[in-house]
């Protein structure tokens, strides 16, 4: 069985979550924090033609960890 994450792009998933926030609020809590972390994950510092800074990698990891922690509680 294919998961929804395999069929949609990240921005589409974030848009669906925001559109149906009342269903996802109990998972992610604060909507602003969710959107900030989703934006950081979407920004993918490795996809740009610039040198990766350790702070970019750390920020990306923290955002992924924040999302992972909330999803793991489900």
PQR file of N, CA, C, O and H, with PARSE charges and radii, in Angstrom:
ATOM      1  N   UNK A   1       0.845  -1.176   0.000 -0.4000 1.5000
ATOM      2  CA  UNK A   1       0.000   0.000   0.000 -0.0000 2.0000
ATOM      3  C   UNK A   1       0.893   1.242   0.000  0.5500 1.7000
ATOM      4  O   UNK A   1       1.824   1.347   0.798 -0.5500 1.4000
ATOM      5  N   UNK A   2       0.603   2.168  -0.891 -0.4000 1.5000
ATOM      6  CA  UNK A   2       1.364   3.414  -0.955 -0.0000 2.0000
ATOM      7  C   UNK A   2       0.875   4.364   0.124  0.5500 1.7000
ATOM      8  O   UNK A   2      -0.325   4.476   0.377 -0.5500 1.4000
ATOM      9  H   UNK A   2      -0.154   2.083  -1.540  0.4000 1.0000
ATOM     10  N   UNK A   3       1.824   5.048   0.755 -0.4000 1.5000
ATOM     11  CA  UNK A   3       1.438   6.037   1.759 -0.0000 2.0000
ATOM     12  C   UNK A   3       1.170   7.361   1.073  0.5500 1.7000
ATOM     13  O   UNK A   3       1.640   7.610  -0.037 -0.5500 1.4000
ATOM     14  H   UNK A   3       2.798   4.958   0.549  0.4000 1.0000
ATOM     15  N   UNK A   4       0.404   8.210   1.751 -0.4000 1.5000
ATOM     16  CA  UNK A   4       0.085   9.524   1.198 -0.0000 2.0000
ATOM     17  C   UNK A   4       1.349  10.341   0.976  0.5500 1.7000
ATOM     18  O   UNK A   4       1.413  11.143   0.044 -0.5500 1.4000
ATOM     19  H   UNK A   4       0.022   8.008   2.653  0.4000 1.0000
ATOM     20  N   UNK A   5       2.357  10.146   1.823 -0.4000 1.5000
ATOM     21  CA  UNK A   5       3.621  10.886   1.693 -0.0000 2.0000
ATOM     22  C   UNK A   5       4.352  10.529   0.404  0.5500 1.7000
ATOM     23  O   UNK A   5       5.142  11.333  -0.092 -0.5500 1.4000
ATOM     24  H   UNK A   5       2.306   9.495   2.580  0.4000 1.0000
ATOM     25  N   UNK A   6       4.111   9.353  -0.145 -0.4000 1.5000
ATOM     26  CA  UNK A   6       4.758   8.952  -1.389 -0.0000 2.0000
ATOM     27  C   UNK A   6       4.049   9.527  -2.604  0.5500 1.7000
ATOM     28  O   UNK A   6       4.606   9.513  -3.701 -0.5500 1.4000
ATOM     29  H   UNK A   6       3.469   8.700   0.258  0.4000 1.0000
ATOM     30  N   UNK A   7       2.831  10.033  -2.432 -0.4000 1.5000
ATOM     31  CA  UNK A   7       2.045  10.536  -3.552 -0.0000 2.0000
ATOM     32  C   UNK A   7       1.968  12.048  -3.616  0.5500 1.7000
ATOM     33  O   UNK A   7       1.593  12.605  -4.648 -0.5500 1.4000
ATOM     34  H   UNK A   7       2.378  10.044  -1.540  0.4000 1.0000
ATOM     35  N   UNK A   8       2.317  12.718  -2.534 -0.4000 1.5000
ATOM     36  CA  UNK A   8       2.212  14.167  -2.479 -0.0000 2.0000
ATOM     37  C   UNK A   8       3.565  14.803  -2.202  0.5500 1.7000
ATOM     38  O   UNK A   8       4.441  14.191  -1.591 -0.5500 1.4000
ATOM     39  H   UNK A   8       2.621  12.266  -1.696  0.4000 1.0000
ATOM     40  N   UNK A   9       3.722  16.031  -2.657 -0.4000 1.5000
ATOM     41  CA  UNK A   9       4.913  16.806  -2.327 -0.0000 2.0000
ATOM     42  C   UNK A   9       4.747  17.409  -0.945  0.5500 1.7000
ATOM     43  O   UNK A   9       3.630  17.535  -0.444 -0.5500 1.4000
ATOM     44  H   UNK A   9       3.010  16.528  -3.153  0.4000 1.0000
ATOM     45  N   UNK A  10       5.867  17.782  -0.328 -0.4000 1.5000
ATOM     46  CA  UNK A  10       5.861  18.324   1.032 -0.0000 2.0000
ATOM     47  C   UNK A  10       4.916  19.513   1.158  0.5500 1.7000
ATOM     48  O   UNK A  10       4.129  19.573   2.103 -0.5500 1.4000
ATOM     49  H   UNK A  10       6.775  17.679  -0.735  0.4000 1.0000
ATOM     50  N   UNK A  11       4.977  20.460   0.224 -0.4000 1.5000
ATOM     51  CA  UNK A  11       4.119  21.642   0.314 -0.0000 2.0000
ATOM     52  C   UNK A  11       2.641  21.276   0.243  0.5500 1.7000
ATOM     53  O   UNK A  11       1.809  21.928   0.874 -0.5500 1.4000
ATOM     54  H   UNK A  11       5.615  20.411  -0.544  0.4000 1.0000
ATOM     55  N   UNK A  12       2.311  20.246  -0.513 -0.4000 1.5000
ATOM     56  CA  UNK A  12       0.916  19.788  -0.579 -0.0000 2.0000
ATOM     57  C   UNK A  12       0.482  19.185   0.754  0.5500 1.7000
ATOM     58  O   UNK A  12      -0.640  19.418   1.204 -0.5500 1.4000
ATOM     59  H   UNK A  12       2.986  19.716  -1.026  0.4000 1.0000
ATOM     60  N   UNK A  13       1.348  18.426   1.374 -0.4000 1.5000
ATOM     61  CA  UNK A  13       1.026  17.828   2.669 -0.0000 2.0000
ATOM     62  C   UNK A  13       0.808  18.923   3.710  0.5500 1.7000
ATOM     63  O   UNK A  13      -0.154  18.872   4.476 -0.5500 1.4000
ATOM     64  H   UNK A  13       2.260  18.237   1.008  0.4000 1.0000
ATOM     65  N   UNK A  14       1.708  19.920   3.736 -0.4000 1.5000
ATOM     66  CA  UNK A  14       1.578  21.031   4.678 -0.0000 2.0000
ATOM     67  C   UNK A  14       0.276  21.784   4.421  0.5500 1.7000
ATOM     68  O   UNK A  14      -0.409  22.165   5.370 -0.5500 1.4000
ATOM     69  H   UNK A  14       2.489  19.961   3.114  0.4000 1.0000
ATOM     70  N   UNK A  15      -0.075  22.003   3.164 -0.4000 1.5000
ATOM     71  CA  UNK A  15      -1.319  22.707   2.831 -0.0000 2.0000
ATOM     72  C   UNK A  15      -2.545  21.921   3.295  0.5500 1.7000
ATOM     73  O   UNK A  15      -3.507  22.509   3.789 -0.5500 1.4000
ATOM     74  H   UNK A  15       0.481  21.693   2.393  0.4000 1.0000
ATOM     75  N   UNK A  16      -2.515  20.608   3.141 -0.4000 1.5000
ATOM     76  CA  UNK A  16      -3.634  19.768   3.595 -0.0000 2.0000
ATOM     77  C   UNK A  16      -3.757  19.833   5.111  0.5500 1.7000
ATOM     78  O   UNK A  16      -4.862  19.934   5.645 -0.5500 1.4000
ATOM     79  H   UNK A  16      -1.733  20.130   2.739  0.4000 1.0000
ATOM     80  N   UNK A  17      -2.628  19.776   5.802 -0.4000 1.5000
ATOM     81  CA  UNK A  17      -2.654  19.856   7.269 -0.0000 2.0000
ATOM     82  C   UNK A  17      -3.231  21.200   7.707  0.5500 1.7000
ATOM     83  O   UNK A  17      -4.084  21.253   8.592 -0.5500 1.4000
ATOM     84  H   UNK A  17      -1.731  19.694   5.368  0.4000 1.0000
ATOM     85  N   UNK A  18      -2.765  22.283   7.088 -0.4000 1.5000
ATOM     86  CA  UNK A  18      -3.277  23.606   7.448 -0.0000 2.0000
ATOM     87  C   UNK A  18      -4.760  23.769   7.123  0.5500 1.7000
ATOM     88  O   UNK A  18      -5.505  24.370   7.897 -0.5500 1.4000
ATOM     89  H   UNK A  18      -2.071  22.239   6.369  0.4000 1.0000
ATOM     90  N   UNK A  19      -5.181  23.240   5.995 -0.4000 1.5000
ATOM     91  CA  UNK A  19      -6.591  23.333   5.605 -0.0000 2.0000
ATOM     92  C   UNK A  19      -7.486  22.565   6.583  0.5500 1.7000
ATOM     93  O   UNK A  19      -8.628  22.955   6.825 -0.5500 1.4000
ATOM     94  H   UNK A  19      -4.575  22.751   5.366  0.4000 1.0000
ATOM     95  N   UNK A  20      -6.973  21.499   7.128 -0.4000 1.5000
ATOM     96  CA  UNK A  20      -7.729  20.648   8.052 -0.0000 2.0000
ATOM     97  C   UNK A  20      -7.123  20.707   9.449  0.5500 1.7000
ATOM     98  O   UNK A  20      -7.040  19.689  10.136 -0.5500 1.4000
ATOM     99  H   UNK A  20      -6.045  21.182   6.932  0.4000 1.0000
ATOM    100  N   UNK A  21      -6.705  21.886   9.865 -0.4000 1.5000
ATOM    101  CA  UNK A  21      -5.980  22.055  11.116 -0.0000 2.0000
ATOM    102  C   UNK A  21      -6.717  21.456  12.305  0.5500 1.7000
ATOM    103  O   UNK A  21      -6.081  20.894  13.196 -0.5500 1.4000
ATOM    104  H   UNK A  21      -6.773  22.713   9.307  0.4000 1.0000
ATOM    105  N   UNK A  22      -8.031  21.560  12.340 -0.4000 1.5000
ATOM    106  CA  UNK A  22      -8.777  21.037  13.480 -0.0000 2.0000
ATOM    107  C   UNK A  22      -8.533  19.543  13.681  0.5500 1.7000
ATOM    108  O   UNK A  22      -8.658  19.046  14.800 -0.5500 1.4000
ATOM    109  H   UNK A  22      -8.548  22.016  11.616  0.4000 1.0000
ATOM    110  N   UNK A  23      -8.190  18.828  12.627 -0.4000 1.5000
ATOM    111  CA  UNK A  23      -7.884  17.399  12.741 -0.0000 2.0000
ATOM    112  C   UNK A  23      -6.449  17.141  13.197  0.5500 1.7000
ATOM    113  O   UNK A  23      -6.161  16.097  13.783 -0.5500 1.4000
ATOM    114  H   UNK A  23      -8.088  19.231  11.718  0.4000 1.0000
ATOM    115  N   UNK A  24      -5.554  18.084  12.930 -0.4000 1.5000
ATOM    116  CA  UNK A  24      -4.131  17.893  13.201 -0.0000 2.0000
ATOM    117  C   UNK A  24      -3.631  18.657  14.416  0.5500 1.7000
ATOM    118  O   UNK A  24      -2.499  18.446  14.851 -0.5500 1.4000
ATOM    119  H   UNK A  24      -5.788  18.931  12.453  0.4000 1.0000
ATOM    120  N   UNK A  25      -4.440  19.525  14.962 -0.4000 1.5000
ATOM    121  CA  UNK A  25      -4.009  20.353  16.085 -0.0000 2.0000
ATOM    122  C   UNK A  25      -3.573  19.516  17.279  0.5500 1.7000
ATOM    123  O   UNK A  25      -2.602  19.862  17.952 -0.5500 1.4000
ATOM    124  H   UNK A  25      -5.360  19.696  14.608  0.4000 1.0000
ATOM    125  N   UNK A  26      -4.265  18.434  17.550 -0.4000 1.5000
ATOM    126  CA  UNK A  26      -3.900  17.597  18.693 -0.0000 2.0000
ATOM    127  C   UNK A  26      -2.549  16.910  18.492  0.5500 1.7000
ATOM    128  O   UNK A  26      -1.909  16.512  19.465 -0.5500 1.4000
ATOM    129  H   UNK A  26      -5.054  18.153  17.004  0.4000 1.0000
ATOM    130  N   UNK A  27      -2.117  16.768  17.259 -0.4000 1.5000
ATOM    131  CA  UNK A  27      -0.827  16.151  16.969 -0.0000 2.0000
ATOM    132  C   UNK A  27       0.300  17.174  17.055  0.5500 1.7000
ATOM    133  O   UNK A  27       1.329  16.928  17.684 -0.5500 1.4000
ATOM    134  H   UNK A  27      -2.638  17.091  16.468  0.4000 1.0000
ATOM    135  N   UNK A  28       0.092  18.332  16.413 -0.4000 1.5000
ATOM    136  CA  UNK A  28       1.169  19.314  16.287 -0.0000 2.0000
ATOM    137  C   UNK A  28       1.094  20.455  17.285  0.5500 1.7000
ATOM    138  O   UNK A  28       2.073  21.181  17.460 -0.5500 1.4000
ATOM    139  H   UNK A  28      -0.745  18.532  15.903  0.4000 1.0000
ATOM    140  N   UNK A  29      -0.033  20.628  17.938 -0.4000 1.5000
ATOM    141  CA  UNK A  29      -0.152  21.675  18.944 -0.0000 2.0000
ATOM    142  C   UNK A  29      -0.267  23.056  18.347  0.5500 1.7000
ATOM    143  O   UNK A  29      -1.323  23.424  17.833 -0.5500 1.4000
ATOM    144  H   UNK A  29      -0.828  20.038  17.796  0.4000 1.0000
ATOM    145  N   UNK A  30       0.795  23.819  18.406 -0.4000 1.5000
ATOM    146  CA  UNK A  30       0.792  25.200  17.946 -0.0000 2.0000
ATOM    147  C   UNK A  30       0.965  25.280  16.432  0.5500 1.7000
ATOM    148  O   UNK A  30       1.938  24.765  15.880 -0.5500 1.4000
ATOM    149  H   UNK A  30       1.653  23.520  18.823  0.4000 1.0000
ATOM    150  N   UNK A  31       0.024  25.920  15.777 -0.4000 1.5000
ATOM    151  CA  UNK A  31       0.035  26.009  14.313 -0.0000 2.0000
ATOM    152  C   UNK A  31       1.230  26.825  13.808  0.5500 1.7000
ATOM    153  O   UNK A  31       1.848  26.466  12.806 -0.5500 1.4000
ATOM    154  H   UNK A  31      -0.766  26.338  16.225  0.4000 1.0000
ATOM    155  N   UNK A  32       1.549  27.908  14.493 -0.4000 1.5000
ATOM    156  CA  UNK A  32       2.676  28.737  14.069 -0.0000 2.0000
ATOM    157  C   UNK A  32       3.974  27.952  14.133  0.5500 1.7000
ATOM    158  O   UNK A  32       4.791  28.024  13.215 -0.5500 1.4000
ATOM    159  H   UNK A  32       1.047  28.200  15.307  0.4000 1.0000
ATOM    160  N   UNK A  33       4.170  27.211  15.202 -0.4000 1.5000
ATOM    161  CA  UNK A  33       5.383  26.399  15.344 -0.0000 2.0000
ATOM    162  C   UNK A  33       5.428  25.314  14.274  0.5500 1.7000
ATOM    163  O   UNK A  33       6.487  25.039  13.710 -0.5500 1.4000
ATOM    164  H   UNK A  33       3.507  27.153  15.949  0.4000 1.0000
ATOM    165  N   UNK A  34       4.290  24.701  13.996 -0.4000 1.5000
ATOM    166  CA  UNK A  34       4.226  23.697  12.926 -0.0000 2.0000
ATOM    167  C   UNK A  34       4.671  24.313  11.604  0.5500 1.7000
ATOM    168  O   UNK A  34       5.517  23.749  10.910 -0.5500 1.4000
ATOM    169  H   UNK A  34       3.430  24.924  14.454  0.4000 1.0000
ATOM    170  N   UNK A  35       4.105  25.470  11.253 -0.4000 1.5000
ATOM    171  CA  UNK A  35       4.428  26.101   9.974 -0.0000 2.0000
ATOM    172  C   UNK A  35       5.879  26.563   9.905  0.5500 1.7000
ATOM    173  O   UNK A  35       6.502  26.483   8.846 -0.5500 1.4000
ATOM    174  H   UNK A  35       3.417  25.928  11.817  0.4000 1.0000
ATOM    175  N   UNK A  36       6.418  27.039  11.003 -0.4000 1.5000
ATOM    176  CA  UNK A  36       7.834  27.432  11.018 -0.0000 2.0000
ATOM    177  C   UNK A  36       8.730  26.232  10.754  0.5500 1.7000
ATOM    178  O   UNK A  36       9.668  26.320   9.962 -0.5500 1.4000
ATOM    179  H   UNK A  36       5.912  27.104  11.863  0.4000 1.0000
ATOM    180  N   UNK A  37       8.448  25.117  11.409 -0.4000 1.5000
ATOM    181  CA  UNK A  37       9.252  23.916  11.206 -0.0000 2.0000
ATOM    182  C   UNK A  37       9.040  23.324   9.818  0.5500 1.7000
ATOM    183  O   UNK A  37       9.990  22.830   9.211 -0.5500 1.4000
ATOM    184  H   UNK A  37       7.686  25.046  12.053  0.4000 1.0000
ATOM    185  N   UNK A  38       7.825  23.363   9.310 -0.4000 1.5000
ATOM    186  CA  UNK A  38       7.550  22.876   7.964 -0.0000 2.0000
ATOM    187  C   UNK A  38       8.297  23.710   6.926  0.5500 1.7000
ATOM    188  O   UNK A  38       8.792  23.171   5.937 -0.5500 1.4000
ATOM    189  H   UNK A  38       7.053  23.765   9.803  0.4000 1.0000
ATOM    190  N   UNK A  39       8.380  25.010   7.145 -0.4000 1.5000
ATOM    191  CA  UNK A  39       9.110  25.892   6.235 -0.0000 2.0000
ATOM    192  C   UNK A  39      10.599  25.582   6.254  0.5500 1.7000
ATOM    193  O   UNK A  39      11.243  25.550   5.205 -0.5500 1.4000
ATOM    194  H   UNK A  39       7.977  25.448   7.949  0.4000 1.0000
ATOM    195  N   UNK A  40      11.142  25.354   7.431 -0.4000 1.5000
ATOM    196  CA  UNK A  40      12.569  25.010   7.550 -0.0000 2.0000
ATOM    197  C   UNK A  40      12.856  23.703   6.818  0.5500 1.7000
ATOM    198  O   UNK A  40      13.849  23.601   6.099 -0.5500 1.4000
ATOM    199  H   UNK A  40      10.618  25.380   8.283  0.4000 1.0000
ATOM    200  N   UNK A  41      12.002  22.713   6.994 -0.4000 1.5000
ATOM    201  CA  UNK A  41      12.199  21.425   6.323 -0.0000 2.0000
ATOM    202  C   UNK A  41      12.104  21.605   4.810  0.5500 1.7000
ATOM    203  O   UNK A  41      12.879  20.998   4.071 -0.5500 1.4000
ATOM    204  H   UNK A  41      11.195  22.795   7.578  0.4000 1.0000
ATOM    205  N   UNK A  42      11.179  22.415   4.345 -0.4000 1.5000
ATOM    206  CA  UNK A  42      11.018  22.631   2.916 -0.0000 2.0000
ATOM    207  C   UNK A  42      12.196  23.399   2.314  0.5500 1.7000
ATOM    208  O   UNK A  42      12.495  23.242   1.130 -0.5500 1.4000
ATOM    209  H   UNK A  42      10.550  22.908   4.946  0.4000 1.0000
ATOM    210  N   UNK A  43      12.856  24.216   3.109 -0.4000 1.5000
ATOM    211  CA  UNK A  43      13.944  25.052   2.611 -0.0000 2.0000
ATOM    212  C   UNK A  43      15.172  24.248   2.191  0.5500 1.7000
ATOM    213  O   UNK A  43      15.983  24.749   1.412 -0.5500 1.4000
ATOM    214  H   UNK A  43      12.614  24.343   4.071  0.4000 1.0000
ATOM    215  N   UNK A  44      15.330  23.055   2.668 -0.4000 1.5000
ATOM    216  CA  UNK A  44      16.416  22.132   2.330 -0.0000 2.0000
ATOM    217  C   UNK A  44      17.707  22.817   1.917  0.5500 1.7000
ATOM    218  O   UNK A  44      17.909  23.096   0.735 -0.5500 1.4000
ATOM    219  H   UNK A  44      14.671  22.648   3.302  0.4000 1.0000
ATOM    220  N   UNK A  45      18.570  23.087   2.863 -0.4000 1.5000
ATOM    221  CA  UNK A  45      19.826  23.775   2.539 -0.0000 2.0000
ATOM    222  C   UNK A  45      20.716  23.003   1.571  0.5500 1.7000
ATOM    223  O   UNK A  45      21.561  23.599   0.903 -0.5500 1.4000
ATOM    224  H   UNK A  45      18.405  22.861   3.823  0.4000 1.0000
ATOM    225  N   UNK A  46      20.540  21.701   1.488 -0.4000 1.5000
ATOM    226  CA  UNK A  46      21.365  20.902   0.579 -0.0000 2.0000
ATOM    227  C   UNK A  46      20.955  21.061  -0.878  0.5500 1.7000
ATOM    228  O   UNK A  46      21.698  20.651  -1.770 -0.5500 1.4000
ATOM    229  H   UNK A  46      19.853  21.217   2.030  0.4000 1.0000
ATOM    230  N   UNK A  47      19.796  21.645  -1.139 -0.4000 1.5000
ATOM    231  CA  UNK A  47      19.302  21.781  -2.503 -0.0000 2.0000
ATOM    232  C   UNK A  47      19.781  23.068  -3.172  0.5500 1.7000
ATOM    233  O   UNK A  47      19.529  23.285  -4.357 -0.5500 1.4000
ATOM    234  H   UNK A  47      19.192  21.978  -0.414  0.4000 1.0000
ATOM    235  N   UNK A  48      20.455  23.899  -2.431 -0.4000 1.5000
ATOM    236  CA  UNK A  48      20.914  25.174  -2.974 -0.0000 2.0000
ATOM    237  C   UNK A  48      22.385  25.083  -3.379  0.5500 1.7000
ATOM    238  O   UNK A  48      23.122  24.211  -2.920 -0.5500 1.4000
ATOM    239  H   UNK A  48      20.660  23.723  -1.468  0.4000 1.0000
ATOM    240  N   UNK A  49      22.783  25.990  -4.234 -0.4000 1.5000
ATOM    241  CA  UNK A  49      24.154  25.968  -4.735 -0.0000 2.0000
ATOM    242  C   UNK A  49      25.122  26.703  -3.803  0.5500 1.7000
ATOM    243  O   UNK A  49      26.154  27.211  -4.239 -0.5500 1.4000
ATOM    244  H   UNK A  49      22.184  26.698  -4.607  0.4000 1.0000
ATOM    245  N   UNK A  50      24.780  26.751  -2.538 -0.4000 1.5000
ATOM    246  CA  UNK A  50      25.670  27.410  -1.590 -0.0000 2.0000
ATOM    247  C   UNK A  50      26.308  26.354  -0.687  0.5500 1.7000
ATOM    248  O   UNK A  50      25.849  25.215  -0.599 -0.5500 1.4000
ATOM    249  H   UNK A  50      23.941  26.338  -2.183  0.4000 1.0000
ATOM    250  N   UNK A  51      27.348  26.764  -0.041 -0.4000 1.5000
ATOM    251  CA  UNK A  51      28.022  25.870   0.893 -0.0000 2.0000
ATOM    252  C   UNK A  51      27.136  25.642   2.118  0.5500 1.7000
ATOM    253  O   UNK A  51      26.538  26.578   2.650 -0.5500 1.4000
ATOM    254  H   UNK A  51      27.721  27.690  -0.112  0.4000 1.0000
ATOM    255  N   UNK A  52      27.062  24.398   2.551 -0.4000 1.5000
ATOM    256  CA  UNK A  52      26.259  24.071   3.731 -0.0000 2.0000
ATOM    257  C   UNK A  52      26.957  24.552   4.993  0.5500 1.7000
ATOM    258  O   UNK A  52      28.129  24.257   5.230 -0.5500 1.4000
ATOM    259  H   UNK A  52      27.547  23.638   2.119  0.4000 1.0000
ATOM    260  N   UNK A  53      26.232  25.278   5.771 -0.4000 1.5000
ATOM    261  CA  UNK A  53      26.744  25.750   7.051 -0.0000 2.0000
ATOM    262  C   UNK A  53      26.274  24.790   8.141  0.5500 1.7000
ATOM    263  O   UNK A  53      25.159  24.274   8.063 -0.5500 1.4000
ATOM    264  H   UNK A  53      25.280  25.518   5.578  0.4000 1.0000
ATOM    265  N   UNK A  54      27.096  24.543   9.150 -0.4000 1.5000
ATOM    266  CA  UNK A  54      26.670  23.668  10.253 -0.0000 2.0000
ATOM    267  C   UNK A  54      25.384  24.162  10.921  0.5500 1.7000
ATOM    268  O   UNK A  54      24.568  23.355  11.366 -0.5500 1.4000
ATOM    269  H   UNK A  54      28.002  24.962   9.214  0.4000 1.0000
ATOM    270  N   UNK A  55      25.205  25.467  10.990 -0.4000 1.5000
ATOM    271  CA  UNK A  55      23.981  25.996  11.614 -0.0000 2.0000
ATOM    272  C   UNK A  55      22.741  25.663  10.788  0.5500 1.7000
ATOM    273  O   UNK A  55      21.672  25.429  11.351 -0.5500 1.4000
ATOM    274  H   UNK A  55      25.868  26.122  10.628  0.4000 1.0000
ATOM    275  N   UNK A  56      22.871  25.638   9.449 -0.4000 1.5000
ATOM    276  CA  UNK A  56      21.745  25.255   8.584 -0.0000 2.0000
ATOM    277  C   UNK A  56      21.370  23.795   8.805  0.5500 1.7000
ATOM    278  O   UNK A  56      20.193  23.444   8.886 -0.5500 1.4000
ATOM    279  H   UNK A  56      23.739  25.828   8.991  0.4000 1.0000
ATOM    280  N   UNK A  57      22.382  22.964   8.901 -0.4000 1.5000
ATOM    281  CA  UNK A  57      22.142  21.536   9.119 -0.0000 2.0000
ATOM    282  C   UNK A  57      21.492  21.314  10.483  0.5500 1.7000
ATOM    283  O   UNK A  57      20.548  20.534  10.609 -0.5500 1.4000
ATOM    284  H   UNK A  57      23.338  23.249   8.836  0.4000 1.0000
ATOM    285  N   UNK A  58      22.000  22.002  11.498 -0.4000 1.5000
ATOM    286  CA  UNK A  58      21.444  21.858  12.847 -0.0000 2.0000
ATOM    287  C   UNK A  58      19.996  22.330  12.895  0.5500 1.7000
ATOM    288  O   UNK A  58      19.156  21.680  13.516 -0.5500 1.4000
ATOM    289  H   UNK A  58      22.767  22.636  11.396  0.4000 1.0000
ATOM    290  N   UNK A  59      19.694  23.457  12.245 -0.4000 1.5000
ATOM    291  CA  UNK A  59      18.327  23.973  12.239 -0.0000 2.0000
ATOM    292  C   UNK A  59      17.392  22.990  11.520  0.5500 1.7000
ATOM    293  O   UNK A  59      16.268  22.756  11.966 -0.5500 1.4000
ATOM    294  H   UNK A  59      20.377  23.985  11.741  0.4000 1.0000
ATOM    295  N   UNK A  60      17.860  22.423  10.414 -0.4000 1.5000
ATOM    296  CA  UNK A  60      17.063  21.455   9.656 -0.0000 2.0000
ATOM    297  C   UNK A  60      16.801  20.212  10.500  0.5500 1.7000
ATOM    298  O   UNK A  60      15.684  19.696  10.518 -0.5500 1.4000
ATOM    299  H   UNK A  60      18.772  22.612  10.051  0.4000 1.0000
ATOM    300  N   UNK A  61      17.817  19.734  11.193 -0.4000 1.5000
ATOM    301  CA  UNK A  61      17.652  18.551  12.052 -0.0000 2.0000
ATOM    302  C   UNK A  61      16.670  18.818  13.193  0.5500 1.7000
ATOM    303  O   UNK A  61      15.846  17.965  13.522 -0.5500 1.4000
ATOM    304  H   UNK A  61      18.725  20.152  11.178  0.4000 1.0000
ATOM    305  N   UNK A  62      16.763  20.012  13.798 -0.4000 1.5000
ATOM    306  CA  UNK A  62      15.835  20.352  14.891 -0.0000 2.0000
ATOM    307  C   UNK A  62      14.396  20.384  14.392  0.5500 1.7000
ATOM    308  O   UNK A  62      13.489  19.906  15.073 -0.5500 1.4000
ATOM    309  H   UNK A  62      17.433  20.705  13.531  0.4000 1.0000
ATOM    310  N   UNK A  63      14.187  20.945  13.206 -0.4000 1.5000
ATOM    311  CA  UNK A  63      12.838  21.010  12.645 -0.0000 2.0000
ATOM    312  C   UNK A  63      12.308  19.608  12.352  0.5500 1.7000
ATOM    313  O   UNK A  63      11.159  19.298  12.665 -0.5500 1.4000
ATOM    314  H   UNK A  63      14.924  21.333  12.652  0.4000 1.0000
ATOM    315  N   UNK A  64      13.134  18.773  11.760 -0.4000 1.5000
ATOM    316  CA  UNK A  64      12.721  17.386  11.497 -0.0000 2.0000
ATOM    317  C   UNK A  64      12.429  16.637  12.791  0.5500 1.7000
ATOM    318  O   UNK A  64      11.467  15.874  12.872 -0.5500 1.4000
ATOM    319  H   UNK A  64      14.068  19.024  11.506  0.4000 1.0000
ATOM    320  N   UNK A  65      13.263  16.858  13.798 -0.4000 1.5000
ATOM    321  CA  UNK A  65      13.064  16.198  15.085 -0.0000 2.0000
ATOM    322  C   UNK A  65      11.763  16.648  15.731  0.5500 1.7000
ATOM    323  O   UNK A  65      11.040  15.835  16.307 -0.5500 1.4000
ATOM    324  H   UNK A  65      14.045  17.477  13.732  0.4000 1.0000
ATOM    325  N   UNK A  66      11.460  17.947  15.638 -0.4000 1.5000
ATOM    326  CA  UNK A  66      10.226  18.474  16.206 -0.0000 2.0000
ATOM    327  C   UNK A  66       9.027  17.795  15.555  0.5500 1.7000
ATOM    328  O   UNK A  66       8.112  17.351  16.249 -0.5500 1.4000
ATOM    329  H   UNK A  66      12.047  18.607  15.170  0.4000 1.0000
ATOM    330  N   UNK A  67       9.025  17.712  14.226 -0.4000 1.5000
ATOM    331  CA  UNK A  67       7.928  17.070  13.517 -0.0000 2.0000
ATOM    332  C   UNK A  67       7.858  15.584  13.850  0.5500 1.7000
ATOM    333  O   UNK A  67       6.777  15.049  14.091 -0.5500 1.4000
ATOM    334  H   UNK A  67       9.768  18.073  13.662  0.4000 1.0000
ATOM    335  N   UNK A  68       8.995  14.928  13.862 -0.4000 1.5000
ATOM    336  CA  UNK A  68       9.044  13.498  14.166 -0.0000 2.0000
ATOM    337  C   UNK A  68       8.528  13.188  15.557  0.5500 1.7000
ATOM    338  O   UNK A  68       7.798  12.216  15.751 -0.5500 1.4000
ATOM    339  H   UNK A  68       9.874  15.363  13.666  0.4000 1.0000
ATOM    340  N   UNK A  69       8.905  14.008  16.526 -0.4000 1.5000
ATOM    341  CA  UNK A  69       8.443  13.803  17.907 -0.0000 2.0000
ATOM    342  C   UNK A  69       6.928  13.858  18.002  0.5500 1.7000
ATOM    343  O   UNK A  69       6.316  13.046  18.697 -0.5500 1.4000
ATOM    344  H   UNK A  69       9.498  14.797  16.368  0.4000 1.0000
ATOM    345  N   UNK A  70       6.324  14.805  17.313 -0.4000 1.5000
ATOM    346  CA  UNK A  70       4.871  14.934  17.370 -0.0000 2.0000
ATOM    347  C   UNK A  70       4.164  13.789  16.657  0.5500 1.7000
ATOM    348  O   UNK A  70       3.159  13.271  17.145 -0.5500 1.4000
ATOM    349  H   UNK A  70       6.820  15.465  16.748  0.4000 1.0000
ATOM    350  N   UNK A  71       4.687  13.399  15.509 -0.4000 1.5000
ATOM    351  CA  UNK A  71       4.061  12.314  14.758 -0.0000 2.0000
ATOM    352  C   UNK A  71       4.234  10.989  15.493  0.5500 1.7000
ATOM    353  O   UNK A  71       3.349  10.136  15.436 -0.5500 1.4000
ATOM    354  H   UNK A  71       5.503  13.820  15.112  0.4000 1.0000
ATOM    355  N   UNK A  72       5.347  10.804  16.176 -0.4000 1.5000
ATOM    356  CA  UNK A  72       5.607   9.554  16.908 -0.0000 2.0000
ATOM    357  C   UNK A  72       4.622   9.334  18.050  0.5500 1.7000
ATOM    358  O   UNK A  72       4.400   8.198  18.466 -0.5500 1.4000
ATOM    359  H   UNK A  72       6.067  11.497  16.223  0.4000 1.0000
ATOM    360  N   UNK A  73       4.036  10.406  18.556 -0.4000 1.5000
ATOM    361  CA  UNK A  73       3.085  10.277  19.667 -0.0000 2.0000
ATOM    362  C   UNK A  73       1.732   9.724  19.252  0.5500 1.7000
ATOM    363  O   UNK A  73       0.933   9.321  20.097 -0.5500 1.4000
ATOM    364  H   UNK A  73       4.217  11.329  18.218  0.4000 1.0000
ATOM    365  N   UNK A  74       1.474   9.706  17.941 -0.4000 1.5000
ATOM    366  CA  UNK A  74       0.157   9.278  17.447 -0.0000 2.0000
ATOM    367  C   UNK A  74      -0.001   7.780  17.592  0.5500 1.7000
ATOM    368  O   UNK A  74      -1.042   7.231  17.231 -0.5500 1.4000
ATOM    369  H   UNK A  74       2.122  10.033  17.254  0.4000 1.0000
TER
END
